[in-house]
Every structure is written in structure tokens, then in C-alpha cells.
Amino acid sequence: MKRFAAHRLYLASERKMLVMQVVELDDLGNVNRIFPLAEEVRQTEWIGGIIVVTAENLQSVRDQSFRVFLSRLSAKPEKEMKAWHVTSFDVSAMEFTSCSRIVRLQ
């Protein structure tokens, strides 16, 4: 089991943006649970930026805005949800940067 925390978490199944959240993954890398980061939680890695939780396999973020990227995600809840970290994400502008990449958390 691993835990990651970030400034923002987008839950695609509910089309909802959450603030200061922890995502907990099982041994297969699937999302086990999500909960607010209310205090320091042991064995939690702070990665900052944004985590996207979806059943889809995410690809490149090139040449699209964050809003368009989110609109293309399926809102269909699945049994096995995955967590993806968007690196070099501009949280204040809520937008990708030229260095942004999508990395699956495992």
C-alpha cells in the first residue's frame, strides 16, 4: 500500500476537483481510498500539483488545455480506478505547462 498527497485531486467519476487530498493505492496500483489531508499522515509521499483519478489510461497532455483534457475523461465509475500525477502542473493557473507529463502512480 502506498499513499500520495497533492494540492488538488480530480475525481473523474464525479467530475469533481478536491483540495489537499491523499490517495491510497493497493498493491496492484489501484485506488483503494481517497481522503482529505487534514494532518500529517505517516508513510504518505507529498508530490504536490494534481492527481487525476480515472479508470482510463492517460496519454500525453500536449497541445490541449487542462479544461479540454478533463472534458475528454469518462465520468463512468469503474471498479479499478488508477491515479495519475501531472508533473510540472501550474496549480495557481490550473493549467499544464510546457514541461507537464502524466505519470501513473504505483
C-alpha positions as CSV (number, residue, x, y, z in Angstrom):
1,M,0.0,0.0,0.0
2,K,1.2,3.5,-0.9
3,R,-0.1,7.0,-0.2
4,F,0.4,10.2,-2.2
5,A,-0.8,13.7,-1.3
6,A,-1.3,16.7,-3.6
7,H,-2.6,20.2,-3.8
8,R,-5.5,19.1,-6.0
9,L,-7.2,15.8,-6.9
10,Y,-9.6,15.4,-9.8
11,L,-12.1,12.6,-9.4
12,A,-13.2,11.8,-13.0
13,S,-16.1,9.6,-12.0
14,E,-17.7,12.5,-10.2
15,R,-16.3,15.3,-12.3
16,K,-15.1,16.9,-9.1
17,M,-12.0,18.8,-8.1
18,L,-10.9,18.3,-4.5
19,V,-8.3,20.2,-2.5
20,M,-5.5,18.8,-0.4
21,Q,-6.2,15.1,-0.7
22,V,-4.5,11.8,-0.1
23,V,-4.9,8.9,-2.5
24,E,-4.2,5.4,-1.2
25,L,-3.2,2.7,-3.6
26,D,-3.4,-1.1,-3.1
27,D,-0.5,-3.4,-4.0
28,L,-1.7,-3.5,-7.7
29,G,-1.6,0.2,-8.0
30,N,-5.4,0.7,-8.0
31,V,-7.0,3.4,-5.9
32,N,-8.1,1.9,-2.5
33,R,-9.4,5.2,-1.0
34,I,-9.3,8.9,-1.1
35,F,-9.4,11.2,2.0
36,P,-8.6,14.8,2.9
37,L,-5.2,15.7,4.1
38,A,-6.2,17.2,7.4
39,E,-2.9,16.4,9.2
40,E,0.4,14.8,8.5
41,V,-0.2,11.1,7.6
42,R,2.7,8.7,8.1
43,Q,4.0,6.9,5.1
44,T,2.5,9.5,2.7
45,E,4.6,11.0,-0.1
46,W,3.8,14.6,-0.9
47,I,4.0,15.1,-4.6
48,G,2.2,18.4,-5.0
49,G,0.4,19.6,-8.1
50,I,-2.5,17.5,-9.2
51,I,-3.5,13.8,-9.2
52,V,-6.2,12.6,-11.6
53,V,-8.2,9.5,-10.6
54,T,-9.8,7.7,-13.5
55,A,-10.2,4.2,-14.9
56,E,-8.8,5.3,-18.2
57,N,-5.2,5.0,-19.4
58,L,-4.0,8.6,-19.8
59,Q,-1.7,9.8,-22.6
60,S,0.1,12.9,-23.5
61,V,-1.1,16.4,-22.4
62,R,0.4,18.1,-25.4
63,D,-1.4,20.8,-27.3
64,Q,-4.5,20.9,-25.2
65,S,-5.7,22.9,-22.3
66,F,-6.4,21.4,-18.9
67,R,-10.1,22.1,-19.3
68,V,-10.2,20.2,-22.7
69,F,-8.2,17.4,-21.1
70,L,-10.8,17.0,-18.3
71,S,-13.7,17.2,-20.7
72,R,-12.4,14.1,-22.5
73,L,-12.3,11.9,-19.4
74,S,-15.0,9.4,-18.9
75,A,-17.3,10.1,-15.9
76,K,-18.2,6.4,-15.7
77,P,-17.1,4.9,-12.4
78,E,-15.2,1.7,-12.6
79,K,-14.1,-0.9,-10.1
80,E,-10.4,-0.4,-10.7
81,M,-9.5,3.3,-10.7
82,K,-6.0,4.5,-11.3
83,A,-4.2,7.5,-10.0
84,W,-2.1,9.7,-12.4
85,H,0.2,12.5,-11.3
86,V,0.5,15.5,-13.6
87,T,4.1,16.7,-13.2
88,S,5.0,20.4,-13.5
89,F,1.4,21.5,-13.3
90,D,0.6,25.2,-12.7
91,V,-1.8,24.9,-9.7
92,S,-2.4,28.7,-9.5
93,A,-3.5,28.9,-13.2
94,M,-4.9,25.3,-13.2
95,E,-3.1,24.7,-16.4
96,F,-0.5,22.4,-18.0
97,T,3.0,23.8,-18.5
98,S,5.3,23.1,-21.4
99,C,7.1,20.6,-19.0
100,S,3.9,18.8,-17.9
101,R,3.8,15.0,-18.1
102,I,1.4,12.3,-16.9
103,V,2.9,9.6,-14.7
104,R,0.9,6.7,-13.3
105,L,1.2,6.3,-9.5
106,Q,2.1,2.8,-8.4
